[in-house]
Amino acid sequence: MFDSLDNIYQTDPEKSTEGIPIEVGTNKNGEVIVMWVAEANHATNELFAKLVRKHDRAMEVSRRNPERRKKLWIRIVAEAILKRWEGVIDAEGKPVPATLDNKISALTRYDELMADILGTANDRNNYLPDDATNVEEDTAKN
């Protein structure tokens, strides 16, 4: 029915749910630190939609408590958006696994990381199908 809109607003389901790699820097061993970021879209990322619904009441109640609200968002991002990472190491140079607790800790400690993750997750252009470059160019023209 809306073929022209389907072409403009299509996304790659695998990229949307499994994530895309973004480089955030290098570690002290010279290795690139890569975060795999899923799309923050209720329609394409079912886990994200589920977690937002699950925490909806708590988010509403915490409107006047920015710290509590931030903690809820960090948990949602850690569970549904930040899928995995590579190159994150500890003080001894050992890899830090991308467990839920470690992701929450990193997102809590580094506001810039949270901003980078959310910026990527909210940019629909990051999740276009690989063959959709012409759609992206057409959209930019309009």
NUGU-70072 format. One record per residue (C-alpha): x negated, y negated, z negated; residue number from 1. Coordinates in pm, 1 decimal, m for minus. Layout:
N
+----------+----------+----------+-----+
:       xx :       yy :       zz : num :
+----------+----------+----------+-----+
:        X :        Y :        Z : NUM :
...
+----------+----------+----------+-----+
***
This chain:
142
+----------+----------+----------+-----+
:       xx :       yy :       zz : num :
+----------+----------+----------+-----+
:      0.0 :      0.0 :      0.0 :   1 :
:   m280.3 :   m246.2 :    m86.6 :   2 :
:   m557.6 :   m109.6 :    131.6 :   3 :
:   m734.7 :   m444.6 :    159.2 :   4 :
:   m734.7 :   m489.5 :   m219.1 :   5 :
:   m840.1 :   m127.8 :   m271.8 :   6 :
:  m1147.6 :   m198.1 :    m59.7 :   7 :
:  m1234.3 :   m511.5 :   m254.9 :   8 :
:  m1175.0 :   m373.4 :   m604.1 :   9 :
:  m1308.7 :    m21.3 :   m565.9 :  10 :
:  m1575.4 :    104.1 :   m801.6 :  11 :
:  m1787.0 :    416.9 :   m813.4 :  12 :
:  m1628.1 :    641.3 :  m1080.7 :  13 :
:  m1960.0 :    803.6 :  m1169.5 :  14 :
:  m2137.6 :    470.0 :  m1213.9 :  15 :
:  m1844.6 :    337.9 :  m1415.9 :  16 :
:  m1848.5 :    625.6 :  m1665.2 :  17 :
:  m2206.6 :    759.0 :  m1660.3 :  18 :
:  m2369.7 :    418.9 :  m1634.3 :  19 :
:  m2626.8 :    242.1 :  m1423.6 :  20 :
:  m2989.1 :    188.3 :  m1523.3 :  21 :
:  m3106.8 :   m156.1 :  m1630.5 :  22 :
:  m3464.2 :   m234.6 :  m1719.1 :  23 :
:  m3497.1 :   m445.6 :  m2032.5 :  24 :
:  m3875.1 :   m455.8 :  m2066.2 :  25 :
:  m4175.1 :   m235.0 :  m2139.7 :  26 :
:  m4285.9 :    m64.3 :  m2457.9 :  27 :
:  m4635.1 :    m85.4 :  m2612.2 :  28 :
:  m4740.6 :    218.1 :  m2403.7 :  29 :
:  m4661.7 :     25.8 :  m2085.5 :  30 :
:  m4356.1 :    238.0 :  m2006.8 :  31 :
:  m4040.6 :     73.6 :  m1875.8 :  32 :
:  m3749.3 :     63.8 :  m2119.9 :  33 :
:  m3430.7 :    157.8 :  m1935.5 :  34 :
:  m3076.7 :    141.6 :  m2070.4 :  35 :
:  m2796.0 :    330.6 :  m1895.9 :  36 :
:  m2486.5 :    108.5 :  m1907.4 :  37 :
:  m2129.8 :    216.1 :  m1824.7 :  38 :
:  m1863.9 :    m26.6 :  m1707.1 :  39 :
:  m1650.4 :   m209.9 :  m1963.9 :  40 :
:  m1329.2 :   m150.2 :  m1773.8 :  41 :
:  m1016.3 :      8.9 :  m1918.9 :  42 :
:   m912.3 :    149.8 :  m1581.6 :  43 :
:  m1239.0 :    321.2 :  m1492.8 :  44 :
:  m1397.7 :    406.0 :  m1829.7 :  45 :
:  m1147.5 :    618.5 :  m2022.1 :  46 :
:  m1366.4 :    644.2 :  m2332.9 :  47 :
:  m1397.0 :    266.0 :  m2350.1 :  48 :
:  m1018.8 :    227.4 :  m2317.3 :  49 :
:   m958.8 :    493.2 :  m2583.3 :  50 :
:  m1197.1 :    332.8 :  m2832.8 :  51 :
:  m1056.5 :    m16.0 :  m2778.2 :  52 :
:   m706.8 :    122.2 :  m2842.7 :  53 :
:   m832.4 :    313.0 :  m3149.5 :  54 :
:   m986.5 :     m0.4 :  m3302.0 :  55 :
:   m720.3 :   m242.1 :  m3180.1 :  56 :
:   m554.9 :   m290.2 :  m3518.0 :  57 :
:   m886.8 :   m331.2 :  m3699.3 :  58 :
:   m996.2 :   m585.3 :  m3436.7 :  59 :
:   m676.4 :   m783.3 :  m3488.1 :  60 :
:   m714.8 :   m778.4 :  m3865.7 :  61 :
:  m1078.6 :   m888.2 :  m3839.0 :  62 :
:  m1008.4 :  m1196.2 :  m3627.6 :  63 :
:  m1112.8 :  m1416.6 :  m3916.9 :  64 :
:  m1408.0 :  m1198.6 :  m4010.9 :  65 :
:  m1666.6 :  m1234.9 :  m3732.7 :  66 :
:  m1913.0 :   m991.2 :  m3891.2 :  67 :
:  m1653.1 :   m714.1 :  m3916.2 :  68 :
:  m1538.8 :   m781.1 :  m3560.7 :  69 :
:  m1899.1 :   m771.0 :  m3438.7 :  70 :
:  m1950.5 :   m433.5 :  m3610.2 :  71 :
:  m1644.1 :   m292.6 :  m3436.8 :  72 :
:  m1762.5 :   m413.3 :  m3095.9 :  73 :
:  m2109.2 :   m273.5 :  m3157.2 :  74 :
:  m1959.3 :     65.4 :  m3236.4 :  75 :
:  m1746.6 :     58.9 :  m2920.1 :  76 :
:  m2044.5 :    m42.8 :  m2705.8 :  77 :
:  m2268.4 :    220.9 :  m2867.2 :  78 :
:  m2013.2 :    496.5 :  m2805.5 :  79 :
:  m1867.2 :    406.8 :  m2467.4 :  80 :
:  m2097.5 :    162.1 :  m2287.8 :  81 :
:  m2462.1 :    229.9 :  m2380.7 :  82 :
:  m2484.5 :    586.1 :  m2255.6 :  83 :
:  m2855.7 :    659.7 :  m2303.5 :  84 :
:  m3201.6 :    507.0 :  m2290.9 :  85 :
:  m3556.3 :    585.1 :  m2189.3 :  86 :
:  m3880.5 :    433.5 :  m2313.9 :  87 :
:  m3759.1 :    332.2 :  m2659.8 :  88 :
:  m4031.6 :    428.9 :  m2908.5 :  89 :
:  m4099.0 :    387.4 :  m3279.7 :  90 :
:  m4404.8 :    232.7 :  m3452.5 :  91 :
:  m4602.9 :    555.1 :  m3402.7 :  92 :
:  m4522.3 :    564.4 :  m3031.2 :  93 :
:  m4274.5 :    852.9 :  m3060.4 :  94 :
:  m3955.0 :    846.6 :  m2853.8 :  95 :
:  m3643.5 :    729.9 :  m3036.9 :  96 :
:  m3345.3 :    942.6 :  m2933.1 :  97 :
:  m3032.7 :    760.4 :  m2818.5 :  98 :
:  m2812.2 :    890.6 :  m3098.8 :  99 :
:  m2503.0 :    698.2 :  m3198.3 : 100 :
:  m2671.3 :    577.6 :  m3517.6 : 101 :
:  m2983.5 :    464.0 :  m3329.9 : 102 :
:  m2779.6 :    282.6 :  m3067.5 : 103 :
:  m2573.6 :    107.1 :  m3336.5 : 104 :
:  m2893.5 :     11.0 :  m3518.4 : 105 :
:  m3054.8 :   m132.5 :  m3203.0 : 106 :
:  m2742.4 :   m324.0 :  m3098.7 : 107 :
:  m2703.4 :   m461.8 :  m3451.4 : 108 :
:  m3065.7 :   m568.0 :  m3476.7 : 109 :
:  m3105.0 :   m724.3 :  m3131.1 : 110 :
:  m2829.6 :   m965.9 :  m3028.9 : 111 :
:  m3001.9 :  m1016.1 :  m2692.6 : 112 :
:  m2978.1 :   m642.1 :  m2619.3 : 113 :
:  m2606.8 :   m651.0 :  m2696.1 : 114 :
:  m2569.8 :   m951.1 :  m2464.0 : 115 :
:  m2767.0 :   m776.5 :  m2186.1 : 116 :
:  m2557.3 :   m461.0 :  m2218.6 : 117 :
:  m2226.3 :   m648.2 :  m2219.4 : 118 :
:  m2332.4 :   m873.0 :  m1932.4 : 119 :
:  m2410.8 :   m570.2 :  m1719.5 : 120 :
:  m2102.7 :   m374.8 :  m1830.2 : 121 :
:  m1869.2 :   m663.1 :  m1746.3 : 122 :
:  m2008.7 :   m731.6 :  m1397.2 : 123 :
:  m1791.8 :   m529.4 :  m1160.5 : 124 :
:  m2043.9 :   m572.4 :   m879.9 : 125 :
:  m2280.8 :   m338.9 :  m1066.0 : 126 :
:  m2036.5 :    m51.8 :  m1022.8 : 127 :
:  m1948.9 :    m80.5 :   m655.1 : 128 :
:  m1993.0 :    232.1 :   m445.0 : 129 :
:  m2331.1 :    242.9 :   m272.8 : 130 :
:  m2161.6 :    205.4 :     66.4 : 131 :
:  m1969.5 :   m104.7 :    m44.6 : 132 :
:  m2235.5 :   m367.9 :     27.3 : 133 :
:  m2018.3 :   m508.6 :    303.8 : 134 :
:  m1727.3 :   m539.5 :     58.4 : 135 :
:  m1949.8 :   m725.5 :   m188.2 : 136 :
:  m2062.4 :   m965.8 :     86.1 : 137 :
:  m1703.1 :  m1020.7 :    202.3 : 138 :
:  m1592.5 :  m1090.4 :   m154.5 : 139 :
:  m1874.6 :  m1342.3 :   m205.1 : 140 :
:  m1768.7 :  m1530.6 :    109.0 : 141 :
:  m1414.0 :  m1576.5 :    m20.6 : 142 :
+----------+----------+----------+-----+
***
